[in-house]
Amino acid sequence: MKELIAANDFLERRLEELASSGYALGRLLPRDRKDWYD
């Protein structure tokens, strides 16, 4: 049971990291692309 909880914790943290970096990329890339076209 402890292994499952630890694995779940790890996955949740990993997903949060991916989501936040994906969010940051989503926020930054469109601006950069607009700058390229200007």
Contact map, one row per residue, 1 for C-alpha under 8 A:
11111000000000000000000000000000000000
11111100000000000000000000000000000000
11111110000000000000000000000000000000
11111111000000000000000000000000000000
11111111100000000000000000000000000000
01111111110000000000000000000000000000
00111111111000000000000000000000000000
00011111111100000000000000000000000000
00001111111110000000000000000000000000
00000111111111000000000000000000000000
00000011111111100000000000000000000000
00000001111111110000000000000000000000
00000000111111111000000000000000000000
00000000011111111100000000000000000000
00000000001111111110000000000000000000
00000000000111111111000000000000000000
00000000000011111111100000000000000000
00000000000001111111110000000000000000
00000000000000111111111000000000000000
00000000000000011111111100000000000000
00000000000000001111111110000000000000
00000000000000000111111111000000000000
00000000000000000011111111100000000000
00000000000000000001111111110000000000
00000000000000000000111111111000000000
00000000000000000000011111111100000000
00000000000000000000001111111110000000
00000000000000000000000111111111000000
00000000000000000000000011111111100000
00000000000000000000000001111111110000
00000000000000000000000000111111111000
00000000000000000000000000011111111100
00000000000000000000000000001111111110
00000000000000000000000000000111111111
00000000000000000000000000000011111111
00000000000000000000000000000001111111
00000000000000000000000000000000111111
00000000000000000000000000000000011111
